[in-house]
Structure formats: structure tokens, C-alpha cells
């Protein structure tokens, strides 16, 4: 269960739940594929880190 960031506030960052899910999954895959210490320096799992980045406004969800 994800507590931080709150899911009800995270959903407001995207136009629909599907777009949010796709964006989080895409960013998590990018984090896993990255070579470097960015992910290993974090205590969070890739999904949680992607959600946190979207919630904090570091990433924007745009429609193609």
C-alpha cells in the first residue's frame, strides 16, 4: 500500500488514472534501466520514486 505520496492527490496530476499508470510505469522502467547511482542512492523502490517525482512536479504527464 502506498502512503506517500497520497494516491488521491497523485491522481490530480494526470487527466485520468490510465495516463498516471502509464507515466509511472514508464518512469520506473527508465529508473531501472539507468546506469548509475541514482536509484541505488535512494531508499525507495522504482515505482515509489516515480510516483514521488510526479507528485513533486519534477515530471509532467503530457499527452502525445
C-alpha positions as CSV (number, residue, x, y, z in Angstrom):
1,X,0.0,0.0,0.0
2,X,1.3,3.4,-1.0
3,X,1.1,6.0,1.7
4,X,3.4,8.8,0.5
5,X,2.5,10.5,-1.8
6,X,-1.2,10.2,-1.2
7,X,-2.9,8.5,-4.1
8,X,-5.9,10.8,-4.1
9,X,-3.6,13.8,-4.6
10,X,-1.4,12.0,-7.1
11,X,-4.4,11.3,-9.4
12,X,-4.9,15.0,-9.8
13,X,-1.6,15.3,-11.6
14,X,-2.9,13.4,-14.6
15,X,-6.1,13.6,-16.7
16,X,-7.0,10.0,-15.9
17,X,-5.8,7.0,-14.0
18,X,-4.7,5.2,-17.1
19,X,-2.4,8.1,-18.0
20,X,-1.0,8.2,-14.5
21,X,-0.4,4.4,-14.5
22,X,1.4,4.6,-17.9
23,X,3.6,7.5,-16.8
24,X,4.6,5.9,-13.5
25,X,5.4,2.6,-15.3
26,X,7.4,4.3,-18.0
27,X,9.4,6.4,-15.4
28,X,10.0,3.3,-13.3
29,X,11.4,1.4,-16.3
30,X,13.7,4.4,-17.1
31,X,15.0,4.4,-13.5
32,X,15.7,0.6,-13.6
33,X,17.5,1.0,-17.0
34,X,19.7,3.9,-15.8
35,X,23.2,3.0,-15.2
36,X,24.5,5.0,-12.2
37,X,23.9,5.5,-8.5
38,X,20.7,7.5,-8.7
39,X,18.5,4.5,-7.9
40,X,20.9,2.8,-5.5
41,X,21.3,6.1,-3.6
42,X,17.5,6.1,-2.9
43,X,15.8,4.0,-0.3
44,X,12.7,3.9,-2.4
45,X,11.7,1.3,-5.0
46,X,11.4,2.5,-8.6
47,X,7.6,2.7,-8.6
48,X,7.6,4.8,-5.4
49,X,10.3,7.0,-6.6
50,X,8.5,7.6,-9.9
51,X,5.3,8.5,-8.0
52,X,7.2,10.8,-5.8
53,X,8.8,12.6,-8.7
54,X,5.4,13.1,-10.4
55,X,3.8,14.3,-7.2
56,X,6.6,16.9,-6.5
57,X,6.2,18.2,-10.1
58,X,9.6,17.1,-11.3
59,X,7.9,15.2,-14.1
60,X,4.9,16.4,-16.1
61,X,2.4,14.0,-17.7
62,X,1.7,15.2,-21.2
63,X,-0.5,13.7,-23.9
64,X,1.1,12.9,-27.2
